Amino acid sequence: MPRTSRARTGAGRALAASTEADPHARVSKIKQRIKTLEARDAELAERQARIERERADVDAAIEQAEAELEAAVAAPVVGGDDPTLWLPDELLYLVLAQVGFTKDCSAVCRRWWRLCHDRRLQNEAWYARWSVYAEGEHEPQTLDYLMCFHCTVLYSDGNGKMYCGMNEGTIQVRADTDGKLVRIIVGFHPVRAITVGSDGTLYSAGDDTTIRMWSKESGGPAQLIRTMEGHEEPVYALAVNDTNLFSGGEDETIRVWQLSTGHLVRTLRNVGGWVCSLALGKHGHLYSSSEENVIRVWSATDYT
């Protein structure tokens, strides 16, 4: 090492030693360190206070949200609001599946409507509704047996009314909740089939091979609007949409009638024997069952 470098190093050591030996310099250094630590402590305290304030704000927000949730669940649904917005779809799905009456639930809000139209939920709701009877947990309601004496066909319109076709030719209209008699429609021959249109018009058919169209309920006695003739044997099945009436029976045909005029539109003959029942699907399909124990699916537009 050069002499000059050794000289400088030695001078630095001597200065440090002199500083350590100076009490005033040492005290000043310690005070400076304490001041730095106190500033750091104040900074941490301020940070801790800020965290406490934020925590108090969060706790208050949680308490307010819980109060709003309790009020939302307890309050009636108004204006299409979702009373279960806080529930994820998976949990709401399980709740609705246990309700069993998805038709009424679907009117609550858009999300309930979407879930209630899920095929899986409809199947679950159906099972939840009827399993209590199948498993013996509840007994079905029993109406007055005299009401159904010689009752040959039952039909529910889904709007609170049950139609009982009687063997003596009358149709009893009853409330489907308690069986209370609403009115009696006097016919002519044993009634074998009943259906009701979306506008409330009643159609009946039976042993006399004719189909009768009755006026909608207006408080007075039902009026016969039209009689449709064409079948050659008793009629056992009816189905109706907004434009056509479909009928089938013992003459091994399905006949298509125009509602507005009552005219026969078409006769389907390859139906597999006596037609026992008819049903219309949501996608323009007509379903028929016959004595061959086969269900046929027809297009309700071109009848193929």
C-alpha positions in Angstrom: 0.0 0.0 0.0 1.3 3.5 -0.8 2.4 5.7 2.0 -0.3 8.3 1.2 -3.1 5.8 1.5 -1.9 4.4 4.7 -1.7 7.9 6.0 -5.3 8.7 5.1 -6.7 5.5 6.6 -4.9 6.1 9.8 -6.3 9.7 9.9 -9.9 8.3 9.5 -9.5 5.9 12.3 -8.1 8.6 14.5 -11.1 10.8 13.8 -13.6 8.0 14.6 -11.8 7.3 17.8 -11.9 10.9 18.8 -15.7 11.0 18.1 -16.3 7.9 20.2 -14.3 9.5 22.9 -16.4 12.7 22.7 -19.4 12.3 25.1 -21.3 15.2 23.5 -21.1 13.6 20.0 -22.3 10.3 21.4 -25.3 11.8 23.1 -26.2 13.7 20.0 -26.1 10.5 18.0 -28.3 8.7 20.5 -30.8 11.5 20.5 -31.0 11.5 16.7 -31.7 7.7 16.8 -34.4 8.2 19.4 -36.0 10.9 17.3 -36.0 8.6 14.2 -37.6 5.8 16.2 -40.2 8.1 17.7 -41.1 9.3 14.2 -41.4 5.7 13.1 -43.6 4.9 16.1 -45.9 7.9 15.3 -46.1 6.7 11.7 -47.1 3.2 12.9 -49.6 4.6 15.3 -51.2 6.7 12.6 -51.4 3.6 10.4 -52.9 1.6 13.2 -55.5 4.4 13.8 -56.3 4.5 10.1 -56.8 0.7 10.1 -59.1 1.0 13.1 -61.2 3.7 11.4 -61.5 1.6 8.3 -62.5 -1.5 10.3 -65.2 0.5 12.1 -66.5 1.7 8.7 -66.6 -1.9 7.4 -68.3 -3.1 10.6 -70.9 -0.4 10.2 -71.4 -1.2 6.5 -71.9 -4.9 7.4 -74.4 -4.1 10.1 -76.4 -1.9 7.7 -76.3 -4.6 4.9 -77.5 -7.2 7.3 -80.4 -5.0 8.4 -81.3 -4.3 4.7 -81.1 -8.0 4.0 -83.5 -8.8 6.8 -85.9 -6.1 5.7 -85.7 -7.3 2.1 -86.5 -10.9 2.9 -89.4 -9.9 5.2 -90.9 -7.3 2.9 -93.4 -8.1 0.1 -92.1 -8.1 -3.4 -93.0 -4.9 -5.2 -92.3 -3.9 -8.8 -90.6 -7.1 -9.8 -87.7 -6.8 -7.2 -85.8 -9.9 -6.4 -86.2 -10.6 -2.6 -83.3 -13.1 -2.7 -80.7 -11.2 -4.6 -78.2 -12.1 -2.0 -78.6 -15.8 -2.8 -76.6 -17.5 -5.5 -78.5 -19.3 -8.2 -77.4 -22.7 -6.8 -79.0 -22.1 -3.4 -82.2 -20.4 -4.8 -82.6 -23.4 -7.2 -82.7 -25.7 -4.1 -85.2 -23.4 -2.4 -87.6 -23.2 -5.4 -87.3 -27.0 -5.9 -88.9 -27.4 -2.5 -91.7 -24.9 -3.1 -93.3 -27.1 -5.8 -95.4 -24.3 -7.4 -93.1 -22.8 -10.0 -96.0 -21.3 -11.9 -96.6 -18.7 -9.2 -92.9 -18.3 -8.3 -92.0 -17.4 -11.9 -94.0 -14.1 -11.6 -91.9 -12.7 -8.8 -89.0 -11.4 -10.9 -86.9 -12.1 -14.0 -84.4 -14.3 -12.3 -87.1 -16.4 -10.7 -88.8 -16.7 -14.1 -85.5 -17.9 -15.6 -84.9 -20.5 -12.9 -88.6 -21.7 -12.9 -88.4 -22.4 -16.6 -85.4 -24.7 -16.1 -86.5 -28.2 -17.0 -84.5 -29.7 -14.1 -86.2 -27.4 -11.6 -89.6 -28.2 -13.0 -88.9 -31.9 -12.5 -87.6 -31.3 -9.0 -90.7 -29.2 -8.2 -93.0 -31.8 -9.5 -91.4 -34.5 -7.4 -91.4 -32.3 -4.3 -95.1 -31.5 -4.8 -96.3 -35.1 -5.3 -93.8 -37.1 -3.3 -95.6 -36.3 -0.1 -98.6 -38.3 -1.4 -96.5 -41.1 -2.9 -94.5 -41.5 0.3 -97.6 -41.4 2.4 -96.8 -38.2 4.3 -100.1 -36.6 3.3 -103.5 -38.0 2.4 -105.3 -36.6 -0.7 -108.4 -34.4 -0.1 -111.6 -36.3 -0.5 -114.6 -34.5 -2.0 -118.2 -35.6 -1.7 -118.5 -38.9 -3.5 -122.0 -38.0 -4.8 -120.4 -35.3 -6.8 -118.5 -37.8 -8.9 -121.2 -40.5 -9.1 -121.1 -41.7 -12.7 -118.4 -39.1 -13.5 -116.9 -40.2 -16.8 -114.2 -37.5 -17.4 -112.5 -34.8 -15.3 -110.7 -31.7 -16.7 -109.0 -28.9 -14.8 -108.4 -25.6 -16.7 -105.5 -24.6 -14.4 -107.4 -21.4 -13.4 -109.3 -22.8 -10.4 -112.1 -24.7 -12.1 -112.7 -28.4 -12.5 -115.1 -29.8 -15.1 -116.8 -33.1 -14.4 -118.4 -34.8 -17.4 -121.3 -36.9 -16.2 -122.8 -40.1 -17.5 -126.3 -38.6 -17.7 -125.0 -35.9 -20.1 -124.4 -32.9 -17.8 -121.2 -31.1 -17.0 -120.6 -30.0 -13.5 -118.3 -27.0 -13.0 -116.7 -27.0 -9.6 -113.9 -25.1 -7.7 -110.8 -27.3 -7.8 -109.9 -26.4 -4.2 -112.9 -27.6 -2.3 -115.2 -29.1 -5.0 -117.9 -26.4 -4.5 -120.4 -26.5 -7.3 -120.2 -23.4 -9.5 -122.8 -24.3 -12.2 -124.2 -27.2 -14.1 -124.3 -27.4 -17.9 -127.1 -29.5 -19.2 -126.2 -31.7 -22.2 -127.8 -34.6 -23.9 -125.6 -37.7 -23.9 -122.9 -39.2 -21.7 -119.9 -36.9 -21.8 -116.5 -38.5 -22.6 -114.2 -35.6 -23.4 -113.8 -32.0 -22.2 -111.3 -29.2 -23.0 -111.2 -25.5 -22.5 -109.7 -22.9 -24.8 -107.3 -20.1 -23.8 -110.2 -17.7 -24.0 -112.4 -19.8 -21.6 -114.6 -21.4 -24.2 -115.7 -24.9 -23.2 -115.8 -27.9 -25.6 -117.4 -31.2 -24.9 -118.0 -34.5 -26.7 -119.3 -37.9 -26.0 -121.4 -40.9 -27.1 -123.6 -39.0 -29.6 -120.5 -38.5 -31.9 -120.9 -34.7 -31.8 -118.7 -31.9 -30.4 -120.4 -29.0 -28.6 -119.0 -25.5 -28.1 -120.3 -23.7 -25.1 -120.3 -20.0 -24.2 -117.7 -18.6 -21.8 -118.8 -18.1 -18.2 -120.7 -14.9 -17.6 -122.6 -15.7 -14.4 -125.7 -17.1 -16.2 -126.4 -20.5 -17.7 -124.1 -21.7 -20.4 -125.3 -21.3 -24.0 -124.7 -23.8 -26.7 -122.8 -21.9 -29.5 -122.2 -24.6 -32.1 -122.4 -28.3 -32.7 -119.8 -29.9 -34.9 -120.7 -33.2 -36.6 -118.5 -35.6 -38.5 -117.4 -38.5 -36.3 -119.2 -41.8 -36.8 -118.6 -43.2 -33.4 -118.3 -41.8 -29.8 -115.6 -39.2 -29.2 -113.2 -39.8 -26.4 -110.5 -37.1 -26.8 -110.3 -33.3 -27.4 -107.5 -30.8 -27.6 -107.5 -27.2 -28.6 -105.2 -24.3 -29.5 -105.9 -20.8 -30.6 -107.0 -21.8 -34.2 -108.0 -25.4 -34.2 -109.9 -28.0 -32.3 -108.7 -31.7 -32.5 -111.0 -34.6 -31.7 -110.5 -38.4 -31.7 -112.6 -41.4 -30.8 -113.9 -44.8 -31.6 -114.1 -44.3 -35.4 -110.3 -44.5 -35.5 -109.8 -41.0 -36.8 -108.5 -37.6 -35.6 -110.5 -34.7 -37.0 -109.2 -31.1 -37.2 -111.8 -28.3 -36.9 -111.5 -24.6 -37.5 -112.5 -22.7 -34.4 -113.7 -19.6 -36.1 -116.2 -21.4 -38.3 -116.6 -24.9 -36.9 -115.8 -26.4 -40.3 -113.9 -29.7 -40.6 -110.4 -29.0 -41.9 -108.9 -32.4 -42.2 -109.4 -36.0 -41.2 -106.4 -38.1 -40.1 -106.9 -41.9 -40.5 -103.7 -43.7 -39.8 -104.1 -43.3 -36.0 -103.7 -46.9 -34.8 -107.3 -47.8 -33.8 -109.5 -46.1 -31.3 -108.1 -42.7 -30.2 -108.0 -42.6 -26.4 -106.4 -39.2 -25.7 -105.0 -36.1 -27.4 -102.5 -33.5 -26.2 -100.8 -30.4 -27.7 -97.2 -29.6 -27.0 -95.5 -26.2 -26.8 -93.7 -26.6 -30.2 -96.7 -27.2 -32.5 -96.9 -30.9 -32.0 -100.1 -33.0 -31.5 -99.8 -36.2 -29.5 -102.3 -39.0 -29.7 -102.6 -42.4 -28.0 -104.6 -45.3 -29.3 -105.6 -48.9 -28.5 -102.4 -50.1 -30.2 -100.6 -48.8 -27.1 -98.6 -46.4 -29.3 -98.1 -42.6 -28.9 -98.0 -40.8 -32.2 -96.5 -37.3 -32.7 -98.1 -35.1 -35.4 -97.2 -31.7 -36.7 -100.1 -29.4 -35.7 -99.4 -27.3 -38.8 -99.2 -29.8 -41.7 -100.5 -32.9 -39.8 -97.7 -35.3 -40.8 
